[in-house]
Amino acid sequence: MERQKQMLGCTDQSACMAELSAALGVDGLLLEDVTKLEGTTQLTVGVVASGDGKAAGAVQ
């Protein structure tokens, strides 16, 4: 994904996600983040819409 962003020349994160998902021909991208702090692990999952790059939802 990082290589795709570099090739598209993305500078704005939300615009980049919109361009990347459109280039892949999908309706949205599933993004995840795993954080571990003091023995606790937190998983955050979100969906970014391809049309405008805005978050379509997130669960923590």
C-alpha positions as CSV (number, residue, x, y, z in Angstrom):
1,M,0.0,0.0,0.0
2,E,2.8,2.4,0.8
3,R,4.3,1.8,-2.7
4,Q,0.9,2.6,-4.3
5,K,0.7,5.9,-2.3
6,Q,4.1,6.9,-3.4
7,M,3.3,6.1,-7.0
8,L,0.1,8.2,-6.8
9,G,2.0,11.1,-5.2
10,C,-0.5,11.4,-2.3
11,T,0.1,14.1,0.2
12,D,-3.3,14.3,2.0
13,Q,-4.1,11.1,3.9
14,S,-7.9,11.1,3.2
15,A,-7.5,12.0,-0.5
16,C,-4.8,9.4,-0.9
17,M,-7.0,6.7,0.6
18,A,-9.9,7.7,-1.8
19,E,-7.5,7.6,-4.8
20,L,-6.0,4.3,-3.8
21,S,-9.4,2.6,-3.3
22,A,-10.7,4.0,-6.5
23,A,-7.6,2.7,-8.3
24,L,-8.1,-0.7,-6.8
25,G,-11.8,-0.6,-7.9
26,V,-13.2,-1.1,-4.4
27,D,-15.9,0.7,-2.4
28,G,-13.7,1.2,0.6
29,L,-10.6,0.3,2.5
30,L,-10.4,-1.6,5.7
31,L,-7.8,-0.1,8.0
32,E,-6.5,-1.5,11.2
33,D,-4.3,-0.4,14.1
34,V,-2.9,-2.5,16.9
35,T,-1.6,-0.8,20.0
36,K,0.0,-2.6,22.9
37,L,0.6,-0.6,26.1
38,E,1.4,-2.0,29.6
39,G,0.1,-5.5,28.9
40,T,-3.1,-4.3,27.2
41,T,-3.7,-4.8,23.5
42,Q,-6.1,-2.5,21.6
43,L,-7.4,-3.2,18.1
44,T,-9.0,-0.4,16.1
45,V,-10.7,-1.2,12.8
46,G,-12.1,1.3,10.4
47,V,-13.5,1.7,6.9
48,V,-12.6,4.6,4.6
49,A,-15.1,5.2,1.8
50,S,-13.6,5.4,-1.7
51,G,-15.8,8.2,-2.9
52,D,-14.6,10.9,-0.5
53,G,-11.9,9.3,1.7
54,K,-14.0,9.9,4.9
55,A,-14.3,7.4,7.6
56,A,-17.4,5.3,7.1
57,G,-17.1,3.7,10.5
58,A,-14.8,2.5,13.2
59,V,-14.7,0.0,16.0
60,Q,-12.3,-0.1,18.9
